[in-house]
């Protein structure tokens, strides 16, 4: 099952690179105007708050949009600091999501929204807990869902935290690099 999930992660990464390259190529000027406007309105703290909410709660909002904002705005001058902070905020949000899953996972509305876990998914999370969170940390799929599921499944908090720190922060750096430089490939 790990191999299947790694293949899915690689496919998602390739799709992400192609999508971001196309977006950057077709709409470079518009993206620059929009990101400058957004940064002037809410600043970096606002971006951090958006990330905290979207990586804590299960939402379809990908954090990569915030990386795009950094890459196409004046924040790009100090991108490494901003990307590091976003990676840390995302890891903290993941832990908040884990806590929510842990505390509320027994409630019917949470089960309904997360869906019933198939037995093979339960076994995967129990057997490969750290690696399950690691895979969820690097893919473009909602990280919050991974962390909620880890909480519902009773994965230890330290396991989730270490996997998030070890893989989520480097993921932000890798995705930033892909966003900032793939638009120039075409």
C-alpha positions as CSV (number, residue, x, y, z in Angstrom):
1,X,0.0,0.0,0.0
2,X,2.9,2.4,0.6
3,X,4.1,1.9,-3.0
4,X,0.6,2.7,-4.3
5,X,0.4,5.9,-2.2
6,X,3.9,7.0,-3.3
7,X,2.9,6.5,-6.9
8,X,-0.2,8.6,-6.3
9,X,1.9,11.2,-4.7
10,X,4.3,11.4,-7.6
11,X,1.4,11.6,-10.1
12,X,-0.1,14.4,-8.1
13,X,3.2,16.2,-8.0
14,X,3.6,15.9,-11.8
15,X,0.1,17.2,-12.3
16,X,0.8,20.1,-9.9
17,X,4.0,21.0,-11.8
18,X,2.2,21.0,-15.1
19,X,-0.7,23.0,-13.8
20,X,1.5,25.6,-12.1
21,X,3.8,25.9,-15.2
22,X,0.8,26.5,-17.4
23,X,-0.8,28.9,-15.0
24,X,2.5,30.9,-14.7
25,X,3.0,31.0,-18.4
26,X,-0.5,32.0,-19.4
27,X,-1.3,34.5,-16.6
28,X,2.1,35.8,-15.3
29,X,1.2,39.5,-15.4
30,X,-2.3,38.9,-13.9
31,X,-0.8,36.8,-11.1
32,X,1.7,39.4,-10.3
33,X,-1.0,42.2,-10.0
34,X,-3.3,40.0,-7.9
35,X,-0.6,38.8,-5.5
36,X,0.7,42.3,-5.0
37,X,-2.8,43.5,-4.2
38,X,-3.4,40.6,-1.8
39,X,-0.1,41.2,0.1
40,X,-0.8,44.9,0.4
41,X,-4.3,44.2,1.8
42,X,-3.6,41.4,4.4
43,X,0.2,41.2,4.6
44,X,2.2,38.1,5.6
45,X,0.4,37.7,8.9
46,X,-2.9,37.4,7.0
47,X,-1.4,34.7,4.8
48,X,-0.3,32.8,7.9
49,X,-3.8,33.1,9.4
50,X,-5.3,31.8,6.2
51,X,-2.9,28.8,6.2
52,X,-3.6,28.1,9.9
53,X,-7.3,27.9,9.3
54,X,-7.2,26.0,6.0
55,X,-4.6,23.4,7.2
56,X,-6.4,22.9,10.5
57,X,-9.9,22.5,9.1
58,X,-10.7,20.2,6.2
59,X,-10.9,22.5,3.2
60,X,-10.2,22.3,-0.5
61,X,-7.9,25.4,-0.3
62,X,-4.3,24.3,-1.2
63,X,-1.4,26.1,0.6
64,X,0.4,26.3,-2.7
65,X,-1.7,29.3,-3.5
66,X,0.1,31.1,-0.7
67,X,3.4,30.0,-2.1
68,X,2.4,31.5,-5.4
69,X,1.5,34.8,-3.6
70,X,5.0,34.9,-2.1
71,X,6.7,34.0,-5.5
72,X,4.8,36.7,-7.4
73,X,4.9,39.5,-4.8
74,X,7.6,41.7,-3.1
75,X,7.8,38.9,-0.4
76,X,9.9,36.9,-2.9
77,X,12.9,39.0,-1.9
78,X,13.0,37.1,1.5
79,X,11.2,34.0,0.3
80,X,13.2,31.5,2.4
81,X,12.1,33.1,5.6
82,X,8.5,33.3,4.6
83,X,8.4,29.8,3.3
84,X,10.0,28.5,6.5
85,X,7.4,30.3,8.6
86,X,4.5,28.9,6.4
87,X,5.9,25.4,6.8
88,X,6.0,25.8,10.6
89,X,2.5,27.3,10.6
90,X,1.3,24.4,8.5
91,X,2.8,21.9,10.9
92,X,1.1,23.6,13.9
93,X,-2.2,23.6,12.0
94,X,-1.7,19.9,11.3
95,X,-1.3,19.3,15.0
96,X,-4.5,21.3,15.7
97,X,-6.3,19.2,13.1
98,X,-4.9,16.0,14.8
99,X,-6.3,17.3,18.1
100,X,-9.7,17.9,16.6
101,X,-9.7,14.5,15.1
102,X,-8.6,12.9,18.4
103,X,-11.2,14.8,20.4
104,X,-14.2,14.8,18.0
105,X,-13.5,11.6,16.0
106,X,-16.2,9.6,17.8
107,X,-19.0,12.1,16.8
108,X,-21.3,11.1,14.1
109,X,-20.9,14.3,12.0
110,X,-17.1,13.9,12.0
111,X,-17.5,10.3,10.9
112,X,-19.9,11.4,8.2
113,X,-17.6,14.1,6.9
114,X,-14.4,12.1,7.0
115,X,-16.2,9.0,5.7
116,X,-15.9,5.6,7.1
117,X,-12.4,4.2,7.0
118,X,-12.0,1.0,5.2
119,X,-10.3,-1.7,7.1
120,X,-7.2,-1.6,4.8
121,X,-6.9,2.2,5.5
122,X,-7.1,1.6,9.2
123,X,-4.4,-1.1,9.0
124,X,-2.2,1.2,6.8
125,X,-2.5,4.1,9.3
126,X,-1.9,1.8,12.3
127,X,1.0,0.0,10.6
128,X,2.7,2.9,8.9
129,X,1.5,5.8,11.0
130,X,4.6,8.0,10.7
131,X,4.9,7.2,6.9
132,X,1.2,7.7,6.3
133,X,1.4,11.2,7.8
134,X,4.7,11.8,5.9
135,X,3.0,10.9,2.6
136,X,0.1,13.1,3.4
137,X,2.5,15.9,4.3
138,X,4.1,16.0,0.8
139,X,1.2,15.5,-1.5
140,X,-1.0,18.3,-2.8
141,X,-4.0,16.6,-1.2
142,X,-5.5,18.3,2.0
143,X,-3.0,17.9,4.8
144,X,-5.7,18.6,7.3
145,X,-7.6,15.5,6.3
146,X,-4.4,13.4,6.9
147,X,-4.0,14.9,10.4
148,X,-7.7,14.6,11.3
149,X,-7.6,11.0,10.2
150,X,-4.5,10.4,12.3
151,X,-6.3,11.8,15.3
152,X,-9.4,9.8,14.7
153,X,-7.3,6.6,14.4
154,X,-5.5,7.4,17.6
155,X,-2.0,7.9,16.2
156,X,0.3,9.4,18.8
157,X,0.7,13.2,18.7
158,X,4.5,13.0,18.7
159,X,4.4,10.7,15.7
160,X,2.3,13.2,13.8
161,X,4.3,16.1,14.9
162,X,7.7,14.6,13.9
163,X,6.3,13.5,10.5
164,X,4.8,17.0,9.9
165,X,8.1,18.8,10.8
166,X,10.3,16.4,8.9
167,X,8.3,16.4,5.7
168,X,5.9,19.4,5.6
169,X,8.6,22.1,5.9
170,X,10.8,20.7,3.1
171,X,7.6,20.2,1.0
172,X,7.0,23.9,1.2
173,X,10.5,24.7,0.0
174,X,10.2,22.2,-2.8
175,X,6.8,23.4,-3.9
176,X,7.9,27.1,-3.7
177,X,10.9,26.3,-5.9
178,X,8.6,24.5,-8.4
179,X,6.2,27.5,-8.4
180,X,8.9,30.1,-8.7
181,X,10.8,28.4,-11.5
182,X,8.6,26.1,-13.5
183,X,6.9,29.1,-15.1
184,X,10.2,29.8,-16.8
185,X,10.5,26.3,-18.3
186,X,8.1,27.0,-21.2
